[in-house]
Amino acid sequence: MQKISYIILCFFILYFSRGSADSNFGYINYHSYNIGDDIQAIAAKRFLPENSIGIDREFIGVFTNKAKVNTIVNGWYMHTKKYAWYRKDVPAPEKSWPPSPFIKPIFIAIHFTKDFIPEAFTQEGINYLKEHSPVGARDYQTLKELQKRNIPSYFSGCLTLTLENTCSRRDDIIYAVDIDEECVQFIRSKTKYKVEVLTHIINEKMSLNDKARLQYTEETLEKYKRAKCVITTRLHASMPCLALKTPVLLIDSQNDPRFDGLRELTRHCSKKELINKRVDFNFDDPPENPKLYIPIRENLIKTLSEWVSGILQSNESRG
């Protein structure tokens, strides 16, 4: 069913966007130091016409355009003037939230950090979210905060669960993604296969180079598609690997609310459980992933496919 929905969506995109010089679709893009953001952007872009507009997350509140842009608003929110501004190339905008009037959002797979919540849920912010509801929460903690304020919302899961794997072969390489050296050495002691260390963290120079960061992100995803298995602390390595049907083990922090509702979808353990051999995961013959993510994936695909095709048909009828 999910493949049929996606094929129908591709038809609408190809047919209704022919000859269009300007797009009225957008997605959130990033200049952060973490390519997990970019993996989420790639997942969103798969649903949109090729000429869709990238909107910088940190400037979503001041974005301008000659016409309103139907935008998939997903991901982690957010750095602001008041909270954890990190960019040296530009100052923070005076206002970061809610999104500007030039954005017509669908809120899906969104996470609000604890420190951003006071800015997200001003009365203006609450009214905006209600106006553009229902809001798809990426995790249970965000869902709880939305429902606490009577904002129509639901648990959507992460958009990276919609990625596809077209690779027909696997490499005999295990990828250790942002785990510490003790864990890496433990894994190497338990397998005959090569263990390659990867990171989702990039430097400032690459963070500001859209082409370079996209290339690095795509290369990383290609490795995940062909991996023997992936061992990671990263949410946006574990969720993509579920979608790519690559065996994955998440070494997670039980205290991190970003994982609430998502860690349960995959095999997971603490570092202590891994080192003390209290997790059932054979690195030489890794088990298939649990299938709990599939209904969540299917609902994400259905929701966005119907949203995009509805807009394209509406545009065609007006055109």
C-alpha positions as CSV (number, residue, x, y, z in Angstrom):
1,M,0.0,0.0,0.0
2,Q,2.8,2.5,0.9
3,K,4.5,1.9,-2.5
4,I,1.2,2.5,-4.3
5,S,0.7,5.8,-2.5
6,Y,4.2,6.9,-3.3
7,I,3.9,5.9,-7.0
8,I,0.7,7.9,-7.3
9,L,2.3,10.9,-5.6
10,C,5.2,10.7,-8.1
11,F,2.7,10.7,-11.0
12,F,1.0,13.9,-9.6
13,I,4.4,15.6,-9.2
14,L,5.5,14.8,-12.7
15,Y,2.2,15.7,-14.3
16,F,1.1,18.7,-12.5
17,S,4.5,20.4,-12.1
18,R,5.4,20.3,-15.8
19,G,6.6,23.6,-17.1
20,S,6.4,25.4,-13.7
21,A,9.3,27.8,-13.2
22,D,8.3,28.6,-9.6
23,S,7.4,26.2,-6.9
24,N,4.9,26.8,-4.2
25,F,6.3,23.9,-2.1
26,G,9.0,24.1,0.5
27,Y,11.0,22.1,3.0
28,I,13.2,23.0,6.0
29,N,16.9,23.1,5.4
30,Y,19.8,23.6,7.7
31,H,23.3,25.0,8.4
32,S,23.8,23.2,11.7
33,Y,26.8,21.0,12.6
34,N,24.7,17.8,12.5
35,I,23.7,16.0,9.3
36,G,20.9,14.3,11.1
37,D,19.1,17.5,10.1
38,D,19.9,17.0,6.5
39,I,18.7,13.4,6.5
40,Q,15.3,14.7,7.7
41,A,15.4,17.3,4.8
42,I,16.2,14.6,2.3
43,A,13.2,12.6,3.6
44,A,10.9,15.6,3.2
45,K,12.2,16.5,-0.3
46,R,11.3,13.1,-1.6
47,F,7.6,14.0,-1.5
48,L,8.0,17.4,-3.3
49,P,8.6,18.6,-6.8
50,E,12.2,19.1,-7.8
51,N,12.1,22.9,-7.7
52,S,10.9,23.1,-4.1
53,I,12.3,25.9,-2.0
54,G,14.6,25.2,0.9
55,I,13.8,27.4,4.0
56,D,16.4,27.9,6.6
57,R,15.0,26.5,9.9
58,E,16.6,29.3,12.0
59,F,14.9,32.0,9.8
60,I,11.5,30.4,9.5
61,G,9.9,33.3,11.4
62,V,11.2,35.9,9.0
63,F,11.1,34.1,5.6
64,T,9.7,36.1,2.7
65,N,8.7,35.1,-0.8
66,K,6.7,36.5,-3.6
67,A,4.0,33.9,-3.0
68,K,3.0,31.7,-0.1
69,V,4.9,28.4,0.1
70,N,3.3,25.1,1.1
71,T,6.0,23.7,3.5
72,I,6.7,20.5,5.2
73,V,7.7,21.7,8.7
74,N,9.5,18.8,10.4
75,G,12.5,18.3,12.6
76,W,14.0,19.7,15.7
77,Y,13.1,23.3,16.9
78,M,15.1,25.3,17.4
79,H,18.1,27.7,17.9
80,T,17.0,31.3,18.5
81,K,18.4,34.6,19.8
82,K,17.4,33.5,23.3
83,Y,18.4,29.9,23.0
84,A,21.8,28.4,21.9
85,W,22.4,30.6,18.8
86,Y,25.5,29.0,17.2
87,R,26.0,30.6,13.8
88,K,29.0,32.9,13.3
89,D,28.1,33.9,9.7
90,V,24.8,35.7,10.6
91,P,23.1,37.2,13.7
92,A,20.0,35.6,15.1
93,P,16.7,37.0,13.9
94,E,14.7,39.1,16.3
95,K,11.8,36.7,16.0
96,S,12.0,33.0,15.2
97,W,8.5,31.7,15.9
98,P,5.8,31.2,14.7
99,P,6.6,30.7,11.0
100,S,6.1,33.7,8.7
101,P,2.9,34.5,6.8
102,F,4.6,33.3,3.6
103,I,4.6,29.7,4.9
104,K,1.6,27.5,4.7
105,P,2.7,24.6,6.9
106,I,2.0,21.0,7.4
107,F,3.4,20.2,10.8
108,I,4.6,16.6,10.9
109,A,7.4,14.7,12.7
110,I,8.3,17.8,14.7
111,H,10.2,18.0,18.0
112,F,10.2,21.0,20.4
113,T,13.2,21.1,22.8
114,K,12.6,21.9,26.5
115,D,14.4,25.2,26.2
116,F,12.4,26.3,23.1
117,I,9.0,25.5,24.6
118,P,8.6,29.0,26.2
119,E,9.0,30.6,22.7
120,A,7.0,27.9,20.9
121,F,4.0,28.2,23.2
122,T,3.4,31.9,23.6
123,Q,-0.3,32.7,23.0
124,E,0.6,33.6,19.5
125,G,2.4,30.4,19.0
126,I,-0.4,28.3,20.4
127,N,-3.0,30.0,18.2
128,Y,-0.8,29.5,15.2
129,L,-0.4,25.8,15.9
130,K,-4.1,25.3,16.5
131,E,-4.9,27.1,13.2
132,H,-2.6,24.7,11.3
133,S,-3.4,21.6,13.2
134,P,-3.3,18.7,13.6
135,V,0.3,18.7,14.5
136,G,2.3,15.5,14.0
137,A,4.7,15.1,17.0
138,R,7.9,13.2,16.4
139,D,8.1,11.9,19.9
140,Y,5.9,11.4,23.0
141,Q,7.3,14.3,24.9
142,T,6.5,16.9,22.2
143,L,3.0,15.3,21.9
144,K,2.5,15.7,25.6
145,E,3.4,19.4,25.5
146,L,1.0,20.0,22.5
147,Q,-1.9,18.2,24.2
148,K,-1.2,20.0,27.5
149,R,-2.2,23.2,25.6
150,N,-5.2,21.6,23.8
151,I,-3.5,21.7,20.4
152,P,-4.9,19.0,18.1
153,S,-2.0,16.6,17.7
154,Y,-0.9,13.0,17.2
155,F,2.2,10.9,17.3
156,S,3.6,10.9,13.8
157,G,7.1,9.4,14.3
158,C,10.1,10.6,12.4
159,L,10.0,11.4,8.7
160,T,13.3,9.5,8.1
161,L,11.2,6.3,8.5
162,T,9.9,6.9,4.9
163,L,13.3,6.6,3.2
164,E,13.8,3.8,0.6
165,N,16.7,1.4,-0.1
166,T,17.2,0.6,-3.7
167,C,20.6,-1.1,-3.2
168,S,20.6,-4.8,-4.0
169,R,23.8,-5.8,-2.3
170,R,25.3,-5.5,1.2
171,D,28.9,-4.8,2.2
172,D,30.6,-6.7,5.0
173,I,31.1,-3.5,7.0
174,I,29.7,-2.6,10.4
175,Y,29.3,1.2,10.9
176,A,29.9,2.6,14.4
177,V,28.2,6.0,14.4
178,D,29.0,8.5,17.1
179,I,29.7,5.9,19.8
180,D,32.7,6.1,22.1
181,E,36.0,4.3,21.7
182,E,35.2,1.7,24.4
183,C,32.1,0.6,22.5
184,V,34.0,0.5,19.2
185,Q,36.7,-1.7,20.6
186,F,34.1,-4.0,22.2
187,I,32.3,-4.4,18.9
188,R,35.6,-5.1,17.1
189,S,36.4,-7.8,19.6
190,K,33.1,-9.5,18.8
191,T,33.1,-9.6,15.0
192,K,35.3,-10.8,12.2
193,Y,34.1,-8.0,10.0
194,K,35.5,-4.5,9.5
195,V,34.2,-1.9,11.8
196,E,34.2,1.6,10.4
197,V,33.7,4.7,12.6
198,L,31.4,7.4,11.3
199,T,30.1,10.7,12.7
200,H,27.1,12.9,11.9
201,I,29.0,16.0,13.2
202,I,30.5,18.3,10.6
203,N,32.7,21.4,10.9
204,E,31.7,25.0,10.5
205,K,33.1,25.3,7.0
206,M,31.1,22.3,5.7
207,S,28.0,23.4,7.6
208,L,27.8,26.6,5.5
209,N,28.5,24.8,2.2
210,D,25.1,23.4,1.0
211,K,26.7,21.3,-1.7
212,A,29.4,19.7,0.5
213,R,27.1,18.9,3.4
214,L,24.5,17.3,1.0
215,Q,27.2,15.2,-0.6
216,Y,28.5,14.0,2.8
217,T,24.9,13.2,3.9
218,E,24.1,11.3,0.8
219,E,27.4,9.4,1.0
220,T,26.6,8.5,4.6
221,L,23.1,7.3,3.7
222,E,24.6,5.1,0.9
223,K,26.8,3.5,3.5
224,Y,23.8,2.8,5.7
225,K,22.0,1.2,2.7
226,R,24.8,-1.3,2.1
227,A,25.9,-1.9,5.7
228,K,26.2,-5.2,7.5
229,C,24.7,-3.4,10.4
230,V,24.9,-0.1,12.2
231,I,25.6,0.6,15.9
232,T,24.8,4.1,16.9
233,T,23.7,6.7,19.5
234,R,22.1,8.8,16.8
235,L,18.3,9.0,16.4
236,H,18.8,9.9,12.7
237,A,21.0,6.9,12.0
238,S,18.7,4.4,13.8
239,M,15.4,5.6,12.3
240,P,16.8,5.7,8.7
241,C,18.3,2.3,9.1
242,L,14.8,0.9,10.0
243,A,13.5,2.4,6.8
244,L,16.5,1.1,4.8
245,K,16.0,-2.4,6.4
246,T,19.6,-2.3,7.7
247,P,20.0,-4.1,11.0
248,V,20.6,-1.4,13.7
249,L,21.3,-1.3,17.4
250,L,20.6,2.0,19.1
251,I,22.7,2.8,22.2
252,D,20.4,5.3,23.8
253,S,20.0,7.5,26.7
254,Q,16.8,6.8,28.7
255,N,16.8,10.4,29.8
256,D,16.6,11.9,26.4
257,P,13.0,12.9,25.5
258,R,13.9,13.0,21.8
259,F,13.8,9.2,21.8
260,D,10.5,8.7,23.6
261,G,8.2,6.7,21.3
262,L,11.1,6.0,18.8
263,R,13.6,4.0,20.8
264,E,10.8,1.4,21.2
265,L,10.8,0.8,17.4
266,T,14.3,-0.6,17.2
267,R,16.6,-2.8,19.2
268,H,18.2,-0.6,21.8
269,C,20.3,-0.8,24.9
270,S,22.4,1.3,27.2
271,K,26.2,1.4,26.9
272,K,26.5,-0.6,30.1
273,E,24.2,-3.3,28.8
274,L,26.3,-3.5,25.6
275,I,29.6,-3.8,27.3
276,N,28.3,-6.3,29.9
277,K,26.9,-8.5,27.0
278,R,23.3,-8.1,28.2
279,V,21.9,-7.4,24.7
280,D,21.0,-10.1,22.2
281,F,22.7,-8.8,19.0
282,N,25.1,-10.9,16.9
283,F,27.4,-8.5,15.0
284,D,28.4,-11.3,12.5
285,D,24.8,-12.3,11.8
286,P,22.7,-9.3,12.9
287,P,19.0,-9.9,13.3
288,E,16.3,-8.3,11.2
289,N,14.9,-5.1,12.7
290,P,11.5,-5.2,14.5
291,K,8.5,-4.3,12.3
292,L,6.9,-1.9,14.7
293,Y,7.8,1.1,12.6
294,I,5.9,0.0,9.5
295,P,2.4,1.3,10.4
296,I,4.1,4.6,11.4
297,R,5.9,4.8,8.1
298,E,2.8,4.0,6.1
299,N,0.8,6.7,7.9
300,L,3.6,9.3,7.2
301,I,3.7,8.4,3.5
302,K,-0.2,8.5,3.3
303,T,-0.4,11.8,5.1
304,L,2.2,13.6,3.0
305,S,1.2,12.0,-0.3
306,E,-2.4,13.1,0.1
307,W,-1.3,16.6,1.2
308,V,1.0,17.1,-1.8
309,S,-1.4,15.6,-4.4
310,G,-4.3,17.7,-3.0
311,I,-2.3,20.9,-3.5
312,L,-1.1,19.9,-7.0
313,Q,-4.7,19.1,-8.1
314,S,-5.9,22.4,-6.6
315,N,-3.2,24.3,-8.4
316,E,-4.1,22.6,-11.7
317,S,-7.8,23.4,-11.4
318,R,-7.0,27.1,-10.8
319,G,-4.4,27.1,-13.6
